[in-house]
Amino acid sequence: MTKQFKLPAVYMRGGTSKGVFIKLDDLPADARTPGSKLDAMLLRIIGSPDPYGKHIDGMGGATSSTSKCVILSKSTRPDHDIDYLFGQISIDKPFVDWSGNCGNLTTAVGPFAVAQGLIEASRIPENGKLTLRIWQVNIGKTIIAHVPTSNGEVQELGDFEMDGVTFPAAEVQLEFMDPAAEDPDGGGALFPTGNLIDELDVPGVGKLQATMTTAGIPTIFVNAADVGCTGTELQDAINGDAAKLALFEKIRTAGALKMGLIKTADEALKRQHTPKIAFVAPAQNYTASSGKPVHAKDIDLCVRALSMGKLHHAMMGTASVAIAVAACIPGTLVNAAAGGGARKEARFGHPSGATLVGAEAALIDGQWQVKKAVMSRSARVLMEGFVRFPLETVKG
């Protein structure tokens, strides 16, 4: 009789995502880095690949926001507290995408680390905020988290509200330091083509303008009007339109090639997590998915983004970093949609409501550089204990 493997884990919400959190030391020694064995374990934990697209036999939620795994350990790098590795699990295909970060689940990294003893107890304020330096392993970047504490423990509950999450919780502030990808040539890769706006020649579509940045996560921005959209769409309007989804995938592939992220169009099939594709429009009135009205006067622009081939129900945290940076740099499509001009923050409308983000950008020696992007999210433990999956997954 086949037995099940029992792995300590915590199921957490971070921002508008949730996933399975695991301590690195609890994994088998030969399954602690991305590869066939770790990938097989995470796929089985989440319940992928699932041709039914439901994740009935796993911890996943059958959406890009809920098919995620996080692996954490004490940092091996100087001046950092936690090493954070993120895996985006495909729903219907047998692969784990390690090419980027999850900004939303970053919110839960600090709370998990404190609760699981990865931070020395002497550092935890009785009441206040604990500042942690997180090393994001996937992208090689530093993220600073300000975790609220109460009575010497992580404070999870509070009155901070965020659109896309039903209940209020305690606010966790995040700073994404130097969020642009590194340029091996030393020239700076905030805009990998060197342009604030590029012209993409998309096979079967034609030419259209795009702003492409690596801030937070590689992201391709296009104007909503150029792709037959308004910028106020909710999930069903896009996800129920196979032709529209195919159009966005063509644009995403063309952008990935232009950014140098892939060498052939076929490679995009195995790189679904990055780059992201998003479309922007000027601020407009619309009704969010919750039924809440969003007023044009309360936002600077509208943004919709796709993740793993589907329109996101709110906004990915890493894409929020990209939005923050591009909105604060005059000359980008995102900045133009927000009304143009210099700015340090922007409030954008998304399918679930609105989000405020900020960035510190400066033009230095003719190149735009970003010191950091900032945002607030919240996190909460949903369940803790063990996840179980067939033992042969570990032995295979």
PLY file of the C-alpha trace (Angstrom):
ply
format ascii 1.0
element vertex 396
property float x
property float y
property float z
element edge 395
property int vertex1
property int vertex2
end_header
0.00 0.00 0.00
1.40 3.39 -0.97
2.03 5.68 1.96
1.88 9.47 2.15
4.74 11.81 2.97
4.03 14.24 5.81
5.60 17.69 5.41
5.28 20.56 7.93
3.67 23.55 6.23
1.59 26.67 6.75
-1.18 27.86 4.46
-1.10 31.68 4.36
-2.73 34.60 2.66
-0.42 37.37 1.59
-2.04 40.37 -0.09
-4.50 39.08 -2.69
-2.76 35.70 -3.01
-2.41 32.61 -0.86
-0.07 29.67 -0.91
1.74 26.86 0.90
4.73 28.03 3.00
7.50 25.56 3.78
10.76 25.82 5.71
13.75 24.82 3.60
15.16 22.59 6.36
11.94 20.54 6.43
12.40 19.45 2.81
14.38 16.32 1.91
18.06 17.20 1.43
17.92 16.39 -2.29
14.83 18.53 -2.89
15.88 21.95 -1.62
16.60 23.65 -4.93
14.50 23.95 -8.10
14.75 20.74 -10.07
12.84 17.60 -10.95
12.35 16.34 -7.38
11.31 19.64 -5.74
9.14 20.50 -8.74
7.36 17.13 -8.53
6.69 17.61 -4.82
5.24 21.11 -5.22
3.12 20.08 -8.17
1.63 17.22 -6.14
1.08 19.43 -3.09
-0.88 21.95 -5.17
-2.67 19.24 -7.19
-1.18 19.90 -10.63
-1.34 19.20 -13.47
-5.13 19.09 -13.30
-6.93 18.71 -16.65
-10.18 19.57 -14.85
-8.72 22.90 -13.72
-10.19 22.58 -10.20
-7.33 21.40 -7.91
-9.73 19.12 -6.04
-6.86 16.78 -5.05
-4.44 19.40 -3.78
-3.94 22.65 -1.89
-4.22 24.88 -4.96
-7.19 27.08 -5.69
-7.18 26.67 -9.49
-6.15 30.29 -10.12
-2.77 31.92 -10.58
-3.32 33.73 -7.23
-3.79 30.50 -5.31
-1.41 28.05 -7.01
1.78 29.08 -5.26
4.47 27.70 -2.97
7.03 29.56 -0.85
10.24 28.12 0.62
11.97 30.07 3.41
15.13 29.80 5.46
17.48 31.93 7.52
19.49 33.96 5.07
22.97 32.90 4.06
23.70 36.45 2.81
25.23 39.25 4.91
22.82 41.90 6.20
19.74 39.84 5.34
17.37 37.93 7.58
15.46 35.58 5.30
16.03 33.84 1.96
12.76 33.63 0.05
12.24 31.28 -2.90
8.94 31.39 -4.79
7.38 28.82 -7.12
4.42 29.61 -9.38
2.67 26.32 -10.06
1.00 25.76 -13.41
-2.60 24.59 -13.08
-2.98 22.30 -16.07
0.63 21.66 -17.10
3.43 19.81 -15.27
5.81 22.67 -14.59
6.84 25.11 -11.88
7.85 28.58 -13.02
10.78 29.93 -10.97
11.40 32.99 -13.16
9.93 35.67 -10.91
8.70 36.75 -7.51
5.21 37.01 -5.99
4.87 40.48 -4.52
1.67 39.66 -2.69
3.05 36.60 -0.90
6.13 38.63 0.01
3.84 40.20 2.61
3.57 36.89 4.45
7.30 36.10 4.45
8.09 38.18 7.54
5.12 36.97 9.60
5.93 33.35 8.74
9.61 33.79 9.62
8.77 35.25 13.03
6.15 32.62 13.89
8.38 29.75 12.76
11.43 30.81 14.78
13.57 31.99 11.87
14.06 35.33 13.64
15.74 35.62 17.04
13.19 36.35 19.73
15.33 39.16 21.15
14.80 41.17 17.94
11.03 41.11 18.08
9.57 44.32 19.61
6.99 43.82 22.33
4.77 46.32 20.53
5.79 48.11 17.36
7.28 47.13 14.01
9.98 44.64 13.18
12.05 45.55 10.13
13.30 42.55 8.16
15.59 42.37 5.14
14.45 39.66 2.76
16.60 38.24 -0.03
14.35 37.30 -2.94
16.21 34.34 -4.41
14.37 34.15 -7.76
15.31 37.66 -8.86
18.29 38.39 -6.61
16.81 41.48 -4.96
16.36 42.90 -1.47
12.89 43.57 -0.05
12.38 45.31 3.28
9.29 44.34 5.25
7.92 46.26 8.23
5.97 43.69 10.25
3.66 44.92 13.05
3.99 43.21 16.43
1.79 43.09 19.52
2.66 41.41 22.83
5.85 40.06 21.29
4.08 38.32 18.43
3.13 39.15 14.86
0.00 41.26 14.77
-2.22 39.79 12.07
-5.55 41.47 12.76
-6.21 45.18 12.30
-8.20 47.78 10.42
-6.15 47.97 7.21
-8.39 47.31 4.24
-7.31 46.41 0.72
-9.51 45.92 -2.30
-9.54 42.29 -3.37
-9.45 40.98 0.24
-12.77 40.63 2.06
-11.71 41.24 5.66
-9.43 43.89 7.20
-6.10 42.94 8.80
-2.88 44.53 10.05
-0.87 46.58 7.56
2.53 45.29 6.42
4.63 47.85 4.56
6.99 46.63 1.83
9.93 48.35 0.17
11.23 46.77 -3.04
14.81 48.01 -3.22
16.46 48.70 -6.58
13.64 46.77 -8.29
14.99 46.76 -11.86
16.67 43.64 -13.22
20.45 43.66 -13.35
22.07 44.45 -16.69
25.08 42.19 -17.37
26.57 45.00 -19.45
26.30 47.43 -16.54
24.07 49.86 -18.41
20.97 49.53 -16.27
18.01 47.43 -17.31
14.98 49.28 -15.97
13.86 49.57 -19.59
15.74 46.69 -21.26
15.43 48.09 -24.80
16.62 51.51 -23.67
13.29 53.05 -24.69
10.35 54.32 -22.66
8.06 53.30 -25.52
8.76 50.64 -28.12
6.90 49.58 -31.23
6.10 45.88 -31.15
5.49 44.07 -34.42
3.12 41.32 -33.32
2.57 38.47 -35.80
-1.04 38.36 -36.92
-1.80 41.59 -35.08
0.43 44.31 -36.47
2.33 47.12 -34.81
1.44 48.66 -31.48
3.15 50.74 -28.82
4.40 49.22 -25.58
6.29 50.25 -22.46
8.42 47.39 -21.18
10.11 47.41 -17.79
11.77 44.92 -15.45
10.83 46.80 -12.28
9.39 44.31 -9.81
8.79 41.78 -12.55
9.23 42.01 -16.32
6.03 43.66 -17.55
4.69 44.77 -20.92
2.22 47.66 -20.88
0.01 48.51 -23.84
-2.83 50.99 -24.27
-6.25 49.46 -23.65
-7.70 51.16 -26.72
-5.03 49.60 -28.95
-6.18 46.09 -28.01
-9.91 46.71 -28.18
-10.42 47.23 -24.45
-11.57 50.06 -22.20
-9.42 49.41 -19.15
-12.48 48.82 -16.95
-12.97 45.14 -17.77
-13.61 42.54 -15.07
-12.38 38.94 -15.22
-15.22 37.36 -17.17
-14.97 39.90 -19.99
-11.42 38.78 -20.76
-11.16 35.23 -19.44
-14.31 34.19 -21.28
-12.94 35.49 -24.59
-10.55 32.96 -26.11
-9.64 35.27 -28.98
-8.71 38.08 -26.59
-6.58 35.77 -24.46
-4.79 34.56 -27.59
-4.18 38.18 -28.60
-2.58 39.00 -25.25
-0.39 35.90 -25.43
0.87 36.97 -28.87
1.72 40.42 -27.52
3.36 38.90 -24.44
5.49 36.64 -26.59
6.54 39.49 -28.89
7.44 41.60 -25.88
9.42 38.80 -24.25
11.45 38.44 -27.43
12.05 42.19 -27.63
13.13 42.29 -23.97
15.56 39.42 -24.54
13.82 37.17 -22.01
13.38 34.38 -24.56
15.17 33.52 -27.80
12.31 31.81 -29.62
8.54 32.22 -29.45
8.15 28.58 -28.35
9.99 29.36 -25.11
7.07 31.54 -23.97
5.04 28.37 -23.40
7.36 27.35 -20.55
7.67 30.88 -19.17
4.12 31.77 -18.25
4.89 33.63 -15.02
7.05 36.25 -16.76
6.77 38.63 -18.43
3.39 39.95 -17.38
1.11 41.68 -19.90
-1.02 44.64 -18.80
-3.16 47.29 -20.44
-3.72 50.85 -19.23
-6.30 53.59 -19.72
-7.14 56.99 -18.22
-9.17 57.07 -15.00
-12.82 56.16 -15.50
-15.88 55.33 -13.43
-16.66 51.62 -13.16
-18.04 49.02 -10.79
-15.55 46.65 -9.16
-16.14 42.90 -8.95
-17.47 43.31 -5.40
-20.15 45.72 -6.61
-18.28 48.67 -5.11
-18.22 51.80 -7.32
-14.80 53.10 -8.34
-14.85 56.81 -9.18
-12.53 58.38 -11.73
-11.86 61.28 -9.35
-10.40 58.86 -6.79
-7.85 57.17 -9.07
-5.11 58.27 -11.45
-5.52 55.56 -14.08
-7.00 52.13 -14.80
-4.81 49.04 -15.16
-5.67 45.44 -15.94
-3.04 42.68 -15.93
-2.88 39.03 -16.87
-1.10 36.33 -14.89
-0.52 32.79 -16.16
-2.71 33.52 -19.16
-5.74 34.88 -17.30
-6.88 38.33 -16.20
-5.97 38.78 -12.54
-8.81 39.34 -10.07
-7.01 42.34 -8.55
-3.34 43.14 -9.20
-0.17 41.14 -8.72
2.18 42.70 -6.17
5.15 42.58 -8.49
3.12 44.13 -11.31
2.11 46.84 -8.83
5.82 47.63 -8.50
6.08 47.88 -12.29
3.03 50.16 -12.35
4.46 52.36 -9.59
7.76 52.80 -11.42
6.32 53.34 -14.90
3.65 55.74 -13.60
6.31 57.92 -11.96
8.49 58.23 -15.08
7.29 60.77 -17.67
7.20 59.40 -21.20
5.85 55.92 -20.51
2.41 54.73 -21.56
1.55 54.25 -17.90
2.53 57.80 -16.99
0.57 59.16 -19.96
-2.54 57.24 -18.89
-2.16 58.81 -15.44
-2.17 62.28 -16.97
1.57 62.76 -17.54
4.11 64.75 -15.56
6.39 63.94 -12.65
4.88 62.12 -9.69
5.95 60.04 -6.71
2.86 57.89 -6.34
-0.19 56.72 -8.22
-3.52 55.19 -7.31
-4.68 52.78 -9.98
-8.02 51.10 -10.50
-8.09 47.31 -10.97
-10.90 44.73 -11.17
-11.32 44.55 -7.39
-11.00 48.27 -6.63
-8.00 50.58 -6.24
-4.42 50.44 -4.92
-1.94 53.16 -3.99
1.72 52.60 -4.92
4.80 54.80 -4.93
8.31 54.91 -6.36
11.49 56.96 -6.06
12.76 57.47 -9.63
15.50 59.76 -10.90
17.14 60.49 -14.25
20.88 59.98 -13.74
23.38 60.36 -16.58
20.60 60.04 -19.10
19.18 56.84 -17.63
16.22 56.35 -15.33
17.04 54.67 -12.05
14.72 53.63 -9.25
15.86 53.44 -5.64
12.76 51.68 -4.40
9.06 51.07 -4.87
6.68 50.94 -1.92
3.27 49.50 -1.14
1.23 48.13 1.73
-0.44 44.75 2.00
-1.61 42.44 4.79
-1.11 38.77 5.66
-2.72 36.09 7.79
-2.17 32.45 8.72
-5.09 30.38 7.43
-3.97 26.91 8.53
-0.87 25.27 9.91
0.21 21.70 10.35
1.24 19.28 7.60
0.61 18.76 3.92
0.51 15.18 2.68
1.25 13.71 -0.71
2.23 10.27 -2.08
5.58 9.02 -0.83
6.68 7.98 -4.32
6.78 11.68 -5.22
9.69 12.08 -2.80
11.40 8.85 -3.80
10.99 9.42 -7.54
0 1
1 2
2 3
3 4
4 5
5 6
6 7
7 8
8 9
9 10
10 11
11 12
12 13
13 14
14 15
15 16
16 17
17 18
18 19
19 20
20 21
21 22
22 23
23 24
24 25
25 26
26 27
27 28
28 29
29 30
30 31
31 32
32 33
33 34
34 35
35 36
36 37
37 38
38 39
39 40
40 41
41 42
42 43
43 44
44 45
45 46
46 47
47 48
48 49
49 50
50 51
51 52
52 53
53 54
54 55
55 56
56 57
57 58
58 59
59 60
60 61
61 62
62 63
63 64
64 65
65 66
66 67
67 68
68 69
69 70
70 71
71 72
72 73
73 74
74 75
75 76
76 77
77 78
78 79
79 80
80 81
81 82
82 83
83 84
84 85
85 86
86 87
87 88
88 89
89 90
90 91
91 92
92 93
93 94
94 95
95 96
96 97
97 98
98 99
99 100
100 101
101 102
102 103
103 104
104 105
105 106
106 107
107 108
108 109
109 110
110 111
111 112
112 113
113 114
114 115
115 116
116 117
117 118
118 119
119 120
120 121
121 122
122 123
123 124
124 125
125 126
126 127
127 128
128 129
129 130
130 131
131 132
132 133
133 134
134 135
135 136
136 137
137 138
138 139
139 140
140 141
141 142
142 143
143 144
144 145
145 146
146 147
147 148
148 149
149 150
150 151
151 152
152 153
153 154
154 155
155 156
156 157
157 158
158 159
159 160
160 161
161 162
162 163
163 164
164 165
165 166
166 167
167 168
168 169
169 170
170 171
171 172
172 173
173 174
174 175
175 176
176 177
177 178
178 179
179 180
180 181
181 182
182 183
183 184
184 185
185 186
186 187
187 188
188 189
189 190
190 191
191 192
192 193
193 194
194 195
195 196
196 197
197 198
198 199
199 200
200 201
201 202
202 203
203 204
204 205
205 206
206 207
207 208
208 209
209 210
210 211
211 212
212 213
213 214
214 215
215 216
216 217
217 218
218 219
219 220
220 221
221 222
222 223
223 224
224 225
225 226
226 227
227 228
228 229
229 230
230 231
231 232
232 233
233 234
234 235
235 236
236 237
237 238
238 239
239 240
240 241
241 242
242 243
243 244
244 245
245 246
246 247
247 248
248 249
249 250
250 251
251 252
252 253
253 254
254 255
255 256
256 257
257 258
258 259
259 260
260 261
261 262
262 263
263 264
264 265
265 266
266 267
267 268
268 269
269 270
270 271
271 272
272 273
273 274
274 275
275 276
276 277
277 278
278 279
279 280
280 281
281 282
282 283
283 284
284 285
285 286
286 287
287 288
288 289
289 290
290 291
291 292
292 293
293 294
294 295
295 296
296 297
297 298
298 299
299 300
300 301
301 302
302 303
303 304
304 305
305 306
306 307
307 308
308 309
309 310
310 311
311 312
312 313
313 314
314 315
315 316
316 317
317 318
318 319
319 320
320 321
321 322
322 323
323 324
324 325
325 326
326 327
327 328
328 329
329 330
330 331
331 332
332 333
333 334
334 335
335 336
336 337
337 338
338 339
339 340
340 341
341 342
342 343
343 344
344 345
345 346
346 347
347 348
348 349
349 350
350 351
351 352
352 353
353 354
354 355
355 356
356 357
357 358
358 359
359 360
360 361
361 362
362 363
363 364
364 365
365 366
366 367
367 368
368 369
369 370
370 371
371 372
372 373
373 374
374 375
375 376
376 377
377 378
378 379
379 380
380 381
381 382
382 383
383 384
384 385
385 386
386 387
387 388
388 389
389 390
390 391
391 392
392 393
393 394
394 395
